[in-house]
């Protein structure tokens, strides 16, 4: 694909939708006039692009730059699942049942398992809410978007339906798309929602799936057979309902009325959960001999029930008023009662009988010590003569038998059971009116304190707990029943009351927990910690109770999280606020410091985080006070309002770069690179040293402005640049860089450059080197000053006895704008000389004329002496006869003496 490009044209041709490229790249602008240049942006790639147009005035060589920026996008909609679908989850287990959720790991939206519907039931009006879901379609581009929706396996017979089929979305507008799922066959059905956006060649695809389910309830067994059941005995059978589908199944038993009064069921209808089982108990108890073979219906299943009741030939006559049971009444412990049974054999043959006691429950004690049968066994002839049997009940402890078949009479081939009915023996007691309605035991209040309970009734006892102090509380409540067995808990039946009271609180003194992820230190070693602190990491001073935001640029946002930990067993509500610092009430802390949220509900034994953001707007220090306190309105039991408070400070900073060399500055304070006065064609280089003096990394941009093209910038090998203009001048085939050089300096790092001056004109030459730092609005201008000259002879290799003068020692008058000139380079610095001792400096005279010999003579000017004083220099051959300039006498100091050659 073609890269993005900026197209310039003077006008758009008539009838053309796209401008023509320029054929001429020069324009003549009339005086006080203008020329309109149209810039068009065209790209076949998505993204943001930047280019610069370079303009230059003819004859000045001064460049002008026009920054152009363009962004190319397709109309699109949001593809973030959390914005499109109401529910999302990270993953899904193989056998998990999920309902209307988007699984991020598989990229699939799952409807819940749905009932298979017939084709005529697929109308949107009759479908339930489980079959429908609303998707949020949002236009994320700044243009209108026309979206058309369809399914990959769509059509009139598809499983999925949607409405509307298309949308017209304005910029940043959101609309709802309704999708229905209606499977017609069992199994997993997958499809894809295709969202075609007008003007966008790439459609947005969302994958959907649903599971069609046909309800089927397994029943086991299909026939319930009770076999032969004795009269007045109860037998039960279990009907197991098994649901193997992922949907709950509602069931109902019908046809129970046809079975008769002897059948009962504990649950007639209900719901079997997904992939689970349910046992339904069917009981049979008959008071007369009969045979039953009926069918009951479970939804569409028929269950056959077979039962038979028969009557034995043994007739047992109970006492009058027994109503089918032997009733001994209510007796005291150690008391006794007697009842008489009459046995009559109505059969045609002899009948041997024997009485046996059966325990009421598995693991209960032997009943033979309470009930005696006389005679216990015998033989009944086939006659009408009855036989009497005595039942003697005598209990030595509390026991209750009610409507239980415990006495069995067995014959040689059949038997019948007689139920002995006996209520619990109660010790005599007196009923007194209550004298105290309630009593207090520690933090517990019991009501009522005592009372009377009639046989078969119950009494509700209320225990209130009023906690006053935090901590656990355990009390022992003794319940005494009058006339009870004295051997059983003589002091009373124990009942333990246990409670624990807590006050809402959170950790306010655990600094390691609160400031996790930040540095904690004291103010004495703050400087050392700040050298190693990382980005987005703060420092908390323990001795000053202060949290410090570090390395925050102006206009940027820094975030700090503080942990609020609740270690108690009850939840607590915490209020968060940012207040002005007491020492600086007029500071606008609310504009640069923000806390989110302002209220936290922390569950028991859990934690939450308070987020404070710091956005400095100026290069200055900001202060505020962070406070977290319990909400006393929701925690009225708190004795005192617990709070966490500390000071927060931060300073807005800018990336800074300092110019270490040159140290010389002009009257305006700008750094000055002062080159020597050079012969045309000669060159000199001076160092340029930059240092990052700020707290954060800085990106430095260098722009060299030189109309004459005599100054050049070159990085030393130790300095790594992001890019630099190639060579001393930009090659004709090289793309011109937006800046002369760009580099990134870490904190405290230095960069070294060499600025080269090579004059081509015999005059005073000036240039500028603009130094700018990204995210810092201020700029530094480094002035470049030199001078080129041409002459028939030159004085070369002039080196004084001392180093050149220091830049900072230049006289102030020489820094005036008008008088500022290049270093002449023809002065000899003798420095401090001992009195009476000659000091010698050697230099060279060069003849640069064309074919002409030059004769020179030094005029004597004590205390200076030249050797030789007269000589002849041939053209193109310098005279190096070791002339010496000697200083003698009582004079000392730096003397500048002009000289001439003839």
ZAMARGU-4260 file (C-alpha; in steps of 0.2 Angstrom, whole numbers, plus 5000, padded with zeros to 4 digits):
<rodrens>
0) 5000/5000/5000 | 5006/5018/4997 | 5012/5028/5011 | 5002/5043/5017 | 5006/5059/5008
5) 5003/5078/5008 | 4998/5085/4991 | 5000/5104/4988 | 4991/5113/4974 | 4987/5130/4970
10) 4969/5127/4965 | 4957/5112/4962 | 4953/5108/4943 | 4935/5111/4939 | 4925/5094/4939
15) 4939/5085/4949 | 4936/5079/4966 | 4955/5077/4970 | 4968/5091/4967 | 4982/5090/4955
20) 5000/5090/4960 | 5011/5105/4959 | 5021/5107/4944 | 5030/5123/4950 | 5038/5125/4967
25) 5042/5143/4966 | 5030/5158/4969 | 5032/5176/4967 | 5023/5185/4981 | 5019/5203/4977
30) 5023/5217/4989 | 5009/5217/5003 | 5001/5203/4994 | 4999/5184/4996 | 4999/5168/4987
35) 4986/5154/4992 | 4993/5137/4993 | 4981/5122/4996 | 4987/5107/5006 | 4977/5091/5004
40) 4980/5075/5015 | 4977/5058/5007 | 4982/5041/5015 | 4979/5023/5011 | 4984/5018/5029
45) 4976/5020/5045 | 4984/5030/5059 | 4990/5048/5063 | 5004/5055/5052 | 5015/5070/5053
50) 5025/5079/5039 | 5033/5096/5038 | 5033/5108/5023 | 5050/5117/5021 | 5049/5134/5013
55) 5064/5146/5010 | 5066/5164/5004 | 5076/5165/4989 | 5093/5173/4993 | 5092/5172/5012
60) 5094/5153/5014 | 5082/5155/5029 | 5071/5140/5031 | 5053/5140/5036 | 5044/5125/5043
65) 5025/5121/5042 | 5020/5107/5053 | 5006/5096/5045 | 4997/5083/5055 | 4983/5071/5048
70) 4973/5057/5055 | 4965/5043/5044 | 4951/5032/5051 | 4937/5021/5044 | 4920/5023/5051
75) 4919/5010/5065 | 4910/5004/5080 | 4916/4998/5097 | 4923/4980/5097 | 4926/4980/5116
80) 4916/4965/5123 | 4913/4974/5140 | 4905/4989/5131 | 4895/4978/5118 | 4888/4964/5129
85) 4880/4966/5146 | 4889/4952/5155 | 4907/4946/5152 | 4918/4932/5160 | 4936/4927/5158
90) 4934/4909/5155 | 4921/4894/5155 | 4923/4877/5162 | 4919/4862/5151 | 4903/4857/5160
95) 4898/4875/5166 | 4881/4882/5162 | 4881/4901/5159 | 4867/4912/5155 | 4869/4927/5143
100) 4888/4930/5145 | 4903/4934/5134 | 4918/4922/5137 | 4934/4932/5134 | 4945/4917/5132
105) 4935/4909/5117 | 4927/4926/5110 | 4910/4918/5110 | 4893/4925/5117 | 4883/4911/5125
110) 4864/4912/5127 | 4858/4901/5141 | 4852/4883/5136 | 4835/4886/5127 | 4820/4875/5124
115) 4818/4869/5106 | 4804/4878/5098 | 4794/4874/5083 | 4794/4885/5067 | 4777/4892/5071
120) 4783/4897/5088 | 4798/4908/5082 | 4788/4924/5082 | 4797/4938/5092 | 4781/4942/5101
125) 4779/4925/5109 | 4797/4922/5113 | 4802/4924/5132 | 4815/4936/5139 | 4828/4922/5140
130) 4828/4921/5121 | 4832/4939/5119 | 4847/4950/5123 | 4851/4968/5120 | 4868/4973/5113
135) 4875/4991/5114 | 4882/4997/5097 | 4892/5013/5099 | 4900/5024/5085 | 4918/5027/5091
140) 4922/5039/5077 | 4919/5057/5074 | 4908/5054/5058 | 4891/5047/5056 | 4891/5028/5053
145) 4878/5018/5044 | 4879/5000/5050 | 4870/4985/5042 | 4868/4969/5052 | 4866/4951/5046
150) 4871/4933/5051 | 4884/4922/5043 | 4872/4908/5042 | 4857/4919/5041 | 4841/4917/5032
155) 4822/4915/5036 | 4826/4898/5044 | 4841/4903/5055 | 4841/4901/5073 | 4845/4919/5077
160) 4834/4934/5074 | 4839/4953/5075 | 4830/4970/5075 | 4834/4982/5068 | 4843/4977/5052
165) 4852/4993/5051 | 4857/5009/5061 | 4862/5026/5057 | 4873/5032/5071 | 4879/5049/5074
170) 4897/5053/5081 | 4899/5044/5098 | 4881/5039/5098 | 4875/5022/5105 | 4860/5012/5101
175) 4853/4995/5106 | 4852/4980/5095 | 4840/4966/5100 | 4845/4948/5096 | 4834/4933/5098
180) 4839/4915/5099 | 4826/4901/5095 | 4834/4884/5092 | 4823/4871/5083 | 4833/4856/5086
185) 4844/4850/5101 | 4862/4853/5101 | 4875/4868/5101 | 4871/4881/5087 | 4884/4893/5083
190) 4883/4909/5071 | 4892/4925/5069 | 4884/4943/5069 | 4891/4952/5054 | 4891/4971/5056
195) 4895/4980/5039 | 4899/4998/5041 | 4897/5009/5026 | 4914/5015/5020 | 4924/5002/5030
200) 4930/4987/5021 | 4933/4977/5036 | 4917/4971/5045 | 4915/4969/5064 | 4911/4951/5068
205) 4904/4944/5085 | 4902/4926/5088 | 4886/4919/5095 | 4880/4902/5101 | 4865/4894/5110
210) 4861/4876/5115 | 4845/4869/5110 | 4837/4857/5123 | 4823/4845/5123 | 4816/4842/5140
215) 4816/4823/5145 | 4814/4817/5163 | 4820/4800/5167 | 4809/4790/5179 | 4815/4774/5189
220) 4807/4763/5192 | 4793/4762/5180 | 4782/4751/5192 | 4780/4753/5210 | 4776/4737/5219
225) 4772/4737/5237 | 4770/4718/5238 | 4758/4712/5252 | 4756/4724/5266 | 4748/4721/5283
230) 4733/4732/5289 | 4738/4747/5298 | 4756/4747/5294 | 4764/4760/5282 | 4776/4756/5268
235) 4784/4768/5256 | 4792/4767/5239 | 4804/4780/5231 | 4802/4786/5214 | 4818/4793/5207
240) 4817/4808/5194 | 4833/4811/5184 | 4835/4826/5174 | 4850/4825/5162 | 4847/4841/5153
245) 4855/4858/5157 | 4838/4866/5160 | 4827/4864/5176 | 4812/4853/5173 | 4795/4856/5182
250) 4785/4840/5185 | 4768/4836/5193 | 4760/4820/5198 | 4742/4817/5192 | 4729/4803/5194
255) 4733/4801/5213 | 4714/4801/5217 | 4711/4785/5208 | 4723/4776/5220 | 4712/4778/5235
260) 4713/4785/5252 | 4727/4773/5258 | 4740/4781/5246 | 4749/4797/5250 | 4763/4807/5243
265) 4774/4820/5251 | 4777/4830/5236 | 4765/4831/5222 | 4774/4844/5211 | 4791/4853/5210
270) 4806/4856/5200 | 4821/4845/5196 | 4837/4856/5194 | 4849/4854/5179 | 4858/4838/5179
275) 4852/4832/5196 | 4840/4819/5203 | 4825/4820/5215 | 4817/4806/5225 | 4798/4807/5228
280) 4791/4796/5242 | 4774/4787/5239 | 4767/4779/5255 | 4753/4766/5257 | 4744/4762/5273
285) 4727/4753/5272 | 4714/4749/5286 | 4705/4736/5276 | 4710/4722/5265 | 4710/4727/5246
290) 4721/4725/5230 | 4726/4740/5220 | 4733/4741/5202 | 4732/4758/5195 | 4742/4770/5185
295) 4747/4788/5189 | 4754/4801/5177 | 4770/4811/5178 | 4769/4824/5164 | 4768/4811/5149
300) 4775/4796/5159 | 4763/4782/5166 | 4769/4774/5182 | 4760/4757/5187 | 4756/4755/5206
305) 4752/4738/5213 | 4747/4735/5231 | 4737/4721/5240 | 4731/4721/5258 | 4724/4705/5266
310) 4716/4700/5283 | 4722/4686/5294 | 4710/4674/5302 | 4716/4679/5320 | 4704/4691/5328
315) 4711/4703/5342 | 4698/4712/5352 | 4704/4728/5360 | 4697/4736/5376 | 4682/4747/5373
320) 4686/4764/5367 | 4703/4760/5361 | 4700/4765/5343 | 4712/4753/5336 | 4726/4756/5348
325) 4730/4751/5366 | 4730/4767/5377 | 4738/4766/5394 | 4736/4785/5397 | 4747/4796/5405
330) 4757/4788/5420 | 4770/4793/5432 | 4787/4786/5432 | 4787/4769/5442 | 4768/4768/5440
335) 4759/4754/5431 | 4744/4751/5420 | 4735/4735/5413 | 4725/4731/5398 | 4717/4715/5392
340) 4717/4708/5374 | 4705/4695/5368 | 4712/4683/5354 | 4699/4673/5344 | 4704/4661/5330
345) 4691/4662/5316 | 4700/4650/5304 | 4697/4632/5300 | 4713/4626/5308 | 4723/4628/5324
350) 4734/4644/5325 | 4750/4646/5335 | 4753/4663/5341 | 4767/4672/5349 | 4769/4690/5355
355) 4785/4700/5351 | 4791/4718/5355 | 4798/4728/5341 | 4809/4744/5344 | 4801/4761/5339
360) 4817/4767/5331 | 4834/4759/5326 | 4846/4759/5341 | 4832/4762/5354 | 4832/4753/5371
365) 4824/4736/5374 | 4805/4738/5378 | 4804/4722/5387 | 4808/4731/5404 | 4793/4742/5401
370) 4779/4731/5394 | 4775/4713/5399 | 4764/4701/5390 | 4756/4686/5399 | 4755/4674/5391
375) 4768/4678/5378 | 4764/4663/5366 | 4751/4649/5365 | 4740/4639/5353 | 4722/4644/5348
380) 4711/4630/5342 | 4699/4632/5328 | 4684/4636/5338 | 4675/4651/5345 | 4682/4650/5362
385) 4692/4666/5365 | 4709/4668/5374 | 4713/4683/5385 | 4731/4691/5385 | 4736/4704/5399
390) 4747/4719/5394 | 4756/4726/5409 | 4765/4743/5407 | 4777/4748/5421 | 4791/4761/5416
395) 4806/4766/5427 | 4811/4781/5417 | 4803/4794/5405 | 4797/4787/5389 | 4784/4792/5376
400) 4776/4780/5364 | 4762/4786/5352 | 4754/4778/5338 | 4768/4765/5335 | 4767/4747/5331
405) 4778/4739/5344 | 4768/4724/5349 | 4767/4710/5335 | 4757/4695/5336 | 4764/4681/5324
410) 4755/4665/5319 | 4762/4650/5310 | 4758/4657/5293 | 4752/4675/5296 | 4752/4689/5309
415) 4744/4704/5314 | 4751/4719/5324 | 4743/4728/5338 | 4748/4746/5342 | 4751/4751/5360
420) 4747/4769/5363 | 4755/4777/5378 | 4759/4795/5381 | 4774/4801/5390 | 4774/4799/5409
425) 4774/4816/5417 | 4779/4819/5435 | 4766/4829/5444 | 4768/4848/5444 | 4759/4864/5450
430) 4755/4878/5439 | 4759/4895/5446 | 4756/4912/5439 | 4772/4921/5432 | 4780/4933/5444
435) 4794/4939/5433 | 4792/4942/5414 | 4810/4942/5410 | 4828/4942/5417 | 4845/4948/5412
440) 4861/4938/5410 | 4876/4948/5406 | 4872/4956/5389 | 4857/4944/5386 | 4839/4946/5391
445) 4828/4931/5391 | 4809/4933/5390 | 4798/4925/5397 | 4808/4920/5412 | 4797/4905/5416
450) 4779/4899/5412 | 4768/4884/5410 | 4766/4873/5394 | 4751/4863/5391 | 4753/4845/5384
455) 4756/4845/5366 | 4759/4864/5365 | 4775/4874/5363 | 4782/4890/5370 | 4793/4903/5361
460) 4807/4910/5371 | 4816/4926/5365 | 4834/4930/5369 | 4839/4948/5366 | 4858/4953/5365
465) 4862/4971/5369 | 4881/4973/5367 | 4889/4988/5376 | 4908/4984/5375 | 4917/4975/5361
470) 4923/4958/5364 | 4916/4940/5365 | 4903/4936/5378 | 4897/4918/5384 | 4884/4914/5397
475) 4877/4898/5403 | 4858/4897/5404 | 4850/4884/5415 | 4832/4877/5411 | 4823/4869/5425
480) 4807/4859/5422 | 4797/4855/5438 | 4795/4837/5443 | 4808/4831/5431 | 4820/4817/5434
485) 4832/4823/5447 | 4846/4813/5441 | 4847/4822/5424 | 4857/4838/5427 | 4852/4842/5445
490) 4856/4861/5443 | 4846/4862/5427 | 4847/4858/5408 | 4862/4869/5402 | 4860/4880/5387
495) 4875/4891/5381 | 4872/4908/5375 | 4887/4915/5364 | 4889/4932/5356 | 4903/4943/5350
500) 4902/4962/5348 | 4913/4972/5337 | 4915/4991/5333 | 4918/4996/5315 | 4936/5000/5312
505) 4950/5000/5300 | 4969/5000/5301 | 4976/5017/5303 | 4993/5013/5310 | 5000/5000/5299
510) 5010/5010/5287 | 5017/4995/5277 | 4999/4990/5273 | 4992/5007/5269 | 5007/5013/5258
515) 5011/4996/5250 | 5020/4999/5233 | 5027/5016/5239 | 5044/5020/5248 | 5043/5023/5267
520) 5057/5033/5275 | 5062/5047/5286 | 5066/5065/5281 | 5085/5062/5285 | 5087/5049/5271
525) 5074/5057/5259 | 5088/5063/5246 | 5095/5045/5245 | 5077/5038/5242 | 5073/5050/5229
530) 5088/5045/5219 | 5081/5027/5217 | 5062/5030/5217 | 5053/5023/5202 | 5040/5031/5190
535) 5022/5032/5198 | 5029/5029/5215 | 5028/5040/5230 | 5037/5043/5246 | 5030/5043/5264
540) 5039/5052/5277 | 5036/5044/5294 | 5043/5058/5305 | 5033/5072/5296 | 5017/5061/5292
545) 5018/5067/5274 | 5016/5058/5257 | 5026/5065/5243 | 5022/5064/5224 | 5039/5063/5214
550) 5043/5066/5196 | 5027/5074/5191 | 5028/5085/5175 | 5016/5100/5173 | 5000/5095/5165
555) 5003/5077/5168 | 4993/5066/5180 | 5001/5055/5194 | 4991/5042/5204 | 4994/5035/5221
560) 4983/5021/5229 | 4981/5020/5248 | 4975/5003/5255 | 4960/5004/5268 | 4960/4987/5277
565) 4946/4981/5288 | 4952/4967/5299 | 4936/4966/5310 | 4921/4954/5307 | 4909/4968/5302
570) 4909/4979/5287 | 4913/4997/5289 | 4909/5013/5279 | 4924/5025/5276 | 4922/5043/5270
575) 4937/5050/5260 | 4941/5068/5258 | 4954/5080/5252 | 4956/5096/5262 | 4968/5111/5261
580) 4983/5110/5271 | 4982/5120/5288 | 4997/5130/5284 | 4991/5134/5267 | 4973/5137/5267
585) 4973/5148/5252 | 4980/5134/5241 | 4969/5127/5227 | 4971/5109/5232 | 4954/5104/5226
590) 4959/5109/5208 | 4975/5098/5207 | 4972/5084/5220 | 4956/5073/5218 | 4951/5057/5228
595) 4941/5043/5221 | 4929/5037/5227 | 4923/5048/5241 | 4915/5034/5250 | 4921/5016/5253
600) 4911/5001/5259 | 4924/4989/5265 | 4917/4971/5269 | 4923/4962/5284 | 4940/4955/5284
605) 4943/4963/5267 | 4951/4978/5259 | 4948/4993/5247 | 4959/5006/5239 | 4957/5025/5239
610) 4965/5033/5223 | 4972/5051/5224 | 4977/5059/5208 | 4989/5074/5207 | 4989/5085/5191
615) 5000/5101/5193 | 4996/5116/5183 | 5012/5126/5187 | 5030/5124/5192 | 5026/5126/5211
620) 5023/5116/5226 | 5005/5110/5231 | 4999/5104/5248 | 4983/5096/5254 | 4978/5084/5268
625) 4970/5067/5265 | 4958/5061/5278 | 4949/5044/5279 | 4936/5043/5293 | 4922/5031/5298
630) 4904/5036/5293 | 4897/5039/5311 | 4879/5040/5303 | 4880/5022/5297 | 4891/5016/5312
635) 4882/5024/5328 | 4889/5011/5339 | 4907/5018/5337 | 4913/5026/5353 | 4924/5038/5344
640) 4926/5042/5326 | 4942/5033/5319 | 4952/5043/5306 | 4967/5042/5296 | 4975/5059/5291
645) 4991/5064/5283 | 4998/5078/5272 | 5000/5076/5254 | 5013/5087/5244 | 5018/5087/5226
650) 5028/5099/5215 | 5025/5102/5197 | 5041/5100/5187 | 5048/5103/5170 | 5062/5094/5161
655) 5077/5105/5161 | 5094/5105/5152 | 5108/5117/5157 | 5122/5123/5145 | 5139/5119/5154
660) 5150/5125/5140 | 5151/5138/5134 | 5152/5147/5150 | 5153/5164/5142 | 5136/5174/5140
665) 5131/5190/5132 | 5123/5205/5140 | 5106/5196/5138 | 5112/5181/5147 | 5112/5170/5131
670) 5127/5157/5130 | 5140/5164/5118 | 5152/5153/5107 | 5166/5166/5102 | 5177/5159/5088
675) 5194/5166/5084 | 5197/5178/5069 | 5201/5165/5055 | 5208/5166/5038 | 5196/5161/5024
680) 5197/5142/5022 | 5203/5139/5040 | 5192/5131/5053 | 5190/5130/5072 | 5179/5119/5083
685) 5173/5124/5101 | 5165/5112/5113 | 5146/5112/5117 | 5142/5103/5133 | 5124/5100/5139
690) 5118/5092/5155 | 5100/5086/5161 | 5098/5096/5177 | 5080/5091/5179 | 5072/5077/5189
695) 5065/5067/5174 | 5072/5062/5157 | 5072/5076/5144 | 5072/5075/5125 | 5083/5089/5118
700) 5080/5097/5101 | 5094/5107/5093 | 5091/5119/5078 | 5106/5127/5069 | 5101/5144/5061
705) 5115/5150/5049 | 5111/5160/5034 | 5129/5160/5027 | 5132/5141/5030 | 5148/5143/5040
710) 5144/5135/5056 | 5141/5116/5059 | 5136/5105/5073 | 5143/5087/5076 | 5141/5075/5090
715) 5156/5068/5099 | 5157/5048/5099 | 5152/5048/5117 | 5135/5056/5113 | 5121/5045/5106
720) 5108/5055/5096 | 5091/5050/5091 | 5095/5057/5074 | 5107/5070/5067 | 5108/5079/5050
725) 5120/5069/5039 | 5137/5077/5036 | 5142/5095/5037 | 5128/5099/5025 | 5112/5090/5020
730) 5115/5080/5004 | 5105/5083/4989 | 5097/5066/4990 | 5094/5066/5009 | 5078/5069/5017
735) 5079/5085/5027 | 5077/5082/5046 | 5065/5093/5056 | 5079/5097/5068 | 5098/5098/5067
740) 5099/5085/5081 | 5088/5076/5093 | 5093/5066/5108 | 5087/5059/5125 | 5096/5064/5141
745) 5093/5054/5157 | 5093/5063/5174 | 5111/5070/5177 | 5117/5064/5160 | 5128/5075/5149
750) 5130/5077/5130 | 5145/5084/5121 | 5145/5092/5104 | 5158/5101/5093 | 5153/5117/5084
755) 5164/5120/5069 | 5167/5137/5061 | 5174/5138/5044 | 5172/5155/5036 | 5170/5158/5018
760) 5167/5177/5018 | 5179/5190/5024 | 5167/5198/5037 | 5159/5197/5054 | 5148/5181/5054
765) 5134/5176/5066 | 5123/5161/5069 | 5111/5154/5082 | 5109/5137/5090 | 5091/5135/5097
770) 5090/5123/5111 | 5072/5117/5116 | 5066/5103/5128 | 5050/5093/5125 | 5036/5098/5137
775) 5046/5113/5142 | 5039/5130/5134 | 5055/5139/5137 | 5070/5139/5124 | 5088/5144/5125
780) 5097/5152/5111 | 5116/5150/5110 | 5125/5164/5099 | 5138/5159/5087 | 5151/5173/5083
785) 5166/5172/5072 | 5175/5182/5058 | 5184/5178/5042 | 5197/5188/5034 | 5209/5187/5019
790) 5227/5195/5018 | 5244/5194/5009 | 5253/5188/5025 | 5248/5181/5041 | 5255/5178/5058
795) 5252/5159/5063 | 5256/5148/5077 | 5254/5161/5090 | 5255/5153/5107 | 5257/5162/5123
800) 5266/5157/5139 | 5249/5155/5148 | 5233/5148/5143 | 5220/5159/5133 | 5210/5171/5143
805) 5195/5163/5153 | 5179/5167/5145 | 5171/5174/5161 | 5186/5186/5163 | 5181/5196/5147
810) 5178/5214/5151 | 5160/5219/5152 | 5162/5232/5138 | 5167/5219/5126 | 5150/5210/5128
815) 5141/5225/5120 | 5130/5220/5105 | 5138/5233/5094 | 5156/5230/5100 | 5155/5211/5101
820) 5168/5204/5089 | 5177/5188/5086 | 5193/5184/5096 | 5207/5192/5085 | 5219/5178/5089
825) 5235/5189/5085 | 5238/5193/5104 | 5253/5186/5113 | 5249/5183/5132 | 5266/5183/5142
830) 5257/5182/5158 | 5266/5186/5174 | 5285/5187/5170 | 5300/5187/5183 | 5309/5204/5183
835) 5325/5203/5174 | 5322/5186/5166 | 5318/5186/5147 | 5303/5176/5141 | 5302/5170/5123
840) 5288/5166/5112 | 5290/5159/5094 | 5277/5162/5080 | 5277/5161/5061 | 5275/5174/5047
845) 5267/5166/5031 | 5267/5174/5014 | 5250/5171/5006 | 5252/5182/4990 | 5253/5175/4973
850) 5271/5175/4967 | 5277/5190/4977 | 5291/5190/4990 | 5288/5201/5005 | 5301/5209/5016
855) 5297/5213/5034 | 5305/5223/5048 | 5301/5224/5066 | 5302/5242/5074 | 5310/5242/5091
860) 5298/5245/5105 | 5306/5241/5122 | 5305/5230/5132 | 5300/5219/5117 | 5313/5213/5105
865) 5311/5203/5089 | 5323/5191/5081 | 5326/5193/5067 | 5320/5210/5065 | 5322/5210/5046
870) 5319/5196/5034 | 5312/5191/5017 | 5298/5179/5015 | 5296/5170/4998 | 5278/5167/4992
875) 5270/5150/4997 | 5286/5147/5008 | 5284/5152/5026 | 5299/5159/5035 | 5302/5149/5051
880) 5319/5156/5056 | 5314/5154/5074 | 5311/5173/5077 | 5309/5177/5095 | 5299/5190/5104
885) 5308/5194/5120 | 5302/5204/5135 | 5315/5211/5147 | 5317/5225/5159 | 5306/5230/5174
890) 5289/5228/5165 | 5277/5214/5168 | 5259/5209/5164 | 5250/5206/5148 | 5255/5219/5134
895) 5246/5219/5117 | 5258/5227/5104 | 5252/5229/5086 | 5265/5225/5073 | 5267/5228/5054
900) 5276/5221/5039 | 5283/5230/5025
</rodrens>
